[in-house]
Amino acid sequence: MQIEIITIGDEILSGRTVDTNFAFLARALEAESVVVGWHTTVGDTAERIGDALSRALERAEAVVLTGGLGPTPDDLTRKAVATTLGRPLKLEERVLDEIRARIKRLGRKLPASVETQALIPVGAEVWPNALGTAPGLLIVHEGKPVILLPGVPYEMEALATEHVVPYLRKKSGRQVETFTLRTAGTFETLLQEKIGAVPQGWPGAVLAYLPSYFGVDLRVTVSGSDAKQVRSVAGRAYDQLKTLVAPVIYAEGATTMEDVVGEALLELKFRLAVAESCTGGLVAKRITDVPGASRYFERGFVTYSNGAKVELLGVEAGAIEAHGAVSEAVAAQMATGARRKAGVEVGIGVTGIAGPEGGSKEKPVGTVFVAVSSPRGEGGRKYQFVGTRNTIRERAAQAALDLARRHLRGLPLEPKL
Amino acid sequence: MQIEIITIGDEILSGRTVDTNFAFLARALEAESVVVGWHTTVGDTAERIGDALSRALERAEAVVLTGGLGPTPDDLTRKAVATTLGRPLKLEERVLDEIRARIKRLGRKLPASVETQALIPVGAEVWPNALGTAPGLLIVHEGKPVILLPGVPYEMEALATEHVVPYLRKKSGRQVETFTLRTAGTFETLLQEKIGAVPQGWPGAVLAYLPSYFGVDLRVTVSGSDAKQVRSVAGRAYDQLKTLVAPVIYAEGATTMEDVVGEALLELKFRLAVAESCTGGLVAKRITDVPGASRYFERGFVTYSNGAKVELLGVEAGAIEAHGAVSEAVAAQMATGARRKAGVEVGIGVTGIAGPEGGSKEKPVGTVFVAVSSPRGEGGRKYQFVGTRNTIRERAAQAALDLARRHLRGLPLEPKL
């Protein structure tokens, strides 16, 4: 099934806002063998929105529009779609009631214009939006689904996951199996070298390398008309791929590094404290992204100054003087200090140079030391990252979590593919 | 002048590669009076590239295509453009010589297929590519410029800066002025009510409301043929808009909340410590996103457990018992504790319920208390956020930084529009 995505918004066309909705949708749908054949972006103009929809309907099997469903005068999608499809807008009492109930629940004063969001093209199915006032809409027009989603990313993502993906999956009629193996601590080129031509033995399968701050995800999508054959190929691909890259896999599917670190801590009945310098709180933030992290996360120290390292963690001033604040010795003392001062089983220490200033010949920008301390012993590693300040900090946080995971699971701290 | 940009590539359509070329071009051109009216992405299929070009020529005043100029069989742009415009490809000896000289200079072995890049549609002007083998091409077809650029970002950016932008600037003759006012602590609907029909008095101007976690950005773009008139309208729009929404503006342009908090601290020669519970390190992370934050950020305490709040910050166990860890009293004690224990001038305390668990009738998920303490006194506020765990944490961090900014600048802690 080939669909078209239409993104609506002047802010996207001007290049100032990155269109994360498009990438989210394309990736979620590709995993279901729904292929995005065309992507069009138009500004907040009813005529152009209508024109883009007409053209999309000529060539695509389904059309998804995102954006322009808000209550302000530059939100024109509803009107443009109504005109183009010849389906007048009608006030939907049920939607209006939901909007009013939502406003009441929040105790907010919202202007009457919010109620324009209850104007729905005749014949549209309403997909309730639990996170905002503009519902998702499905119109099956001359046999083709036309789907309208709000542009606010978290509202769009929730509606896409709950409604759009399952609906289009069913509509496409293809059998699809997909899985993702998440790797950290290696490079795309090394993975490619290791995996080589093996995927050629998986009929109907596509292997995608998806690199990010967090590592490289390997996503396999197998599709075909025969469910049994698709399942069998997917099973074989899973076994082969998992064996090939086992040393660098940290999770599967959408499971995150902070999820698996949390699982390891819960299993071992260990609690965690972290001490951070260059990551400035990002490791603690990642850990506490997980609901219920309070079961194992006790506290974090963001020791940005040397004084804080000494006072809060008991790092020796002499160690900072002898080796520098960015050193293996200081990282190790931060880890043991965090663990002892918090009175918990596991401590992580991170210190490094995120840049753009502060690098030297011996310790260029991107030099990061991570250490971990627990009843299992002490461990540590030096890393050399490249990229911007933001990239280096994100990579350092991921590396710190991965090092803790490896330490807790008794795995080698430096994986070899 | 309204142009269309066509991005070519399966990797972009799948959502796996972010189209940085489009954003670069759109921003560079907008600054030079050239507006992107449409953006289309198609895959590596000659027919779809040709179709996209035909449609673009119907509506846009110029078309820029990026990608698909390489030497591999899936690079089909040259062929598709030649067919669509009825201008057969011809081997251009001068381009061939340049490609051969380049390969020789690099001492690299490249396949003979590289020479297909010297096949140029008849009548095209060649813009040499100093960083790669595929030159940029300009074809003026029935009076409309059609520009072909390689997809490799640094090659595209160099050609855009050297050739595309100056060429289209000259061609367009339009003048554009743009500015952005960033607001926090209010809602899009309230801003819209306040601003009302005022922008109708700005000829040639468009006001965009851009909401995100961080608040609502107001971006005004004014364009016209008369530079003096455009400047005058932009000046008036800036003054009027700034006056209308003054109480909620925290920055202009691309300046962030963490930037302005840092500026305030530097001006006042104050140093900062933060104590966080529900945000789990995110406030410290935001502060340290700014290069050079070590000049004013001393340390952060991520006091996730009650024990950590008592031990590290001196929060009274009795206050936690009497009011709960999520309370005005505890936020205030966290702020003063952070300030005192770090021995700095400013302390911020944040405590709340990020969810999805932990809410109650009196304190539902999204309840957050922020407090600040400094030589200017003590201040605090209660917030009620909605959304996912992630949204609530992001909003709480932004609110905490905004509260600190307001406190440091002597502004009311609860803005009234």
Interface residues (C-beta under 8 A of the other chain):
Chain A: D10 E11 I12 L13 S14 G15 R16 T17 V18 F22 A23 F24 L25 A26 R27 E30 V36 G37 W38 H39 T40 T41 V42 G43 D44 R48 D51 A52 R55 R59 G70 P71 T72 P73 D74 L106 G107 R108 K109 L110 P111 S113 V114 L131 V152 Y154 A208 L210 V274 E276 T279 G280 G281 L282 V283 A284 K285 I287 T288 D289 P291 G292 A293 S294 F297 E298 R299 G300 F301 V302 T303 Y304 S305 G307 A308 L312 A342 G355 P356 E357 R389 N390 R393
Chain B: I12 L13 S14 G15 R16 V18 F22 A23 F24 L25 A26 R27 E30 V36 G37 W38 H39 T40 T41 V42 G43 R48 D51 A52 R55 R59 F187 E188 T189 L190 Q192 E193 V206 L207 A208 Y209 L210 P211 R219 T221 V274 E276 T279 G280 G281 L282 V283 A284 K285 I287 T288 D289 P291 G292 A293 S294 F297 E298 R299 G300 F301 V302 T303 Y304 S305 G307 A308 L312 A342 G355 P356 E357 Q384 V386 G387 T388 R389 N390 T391 R393
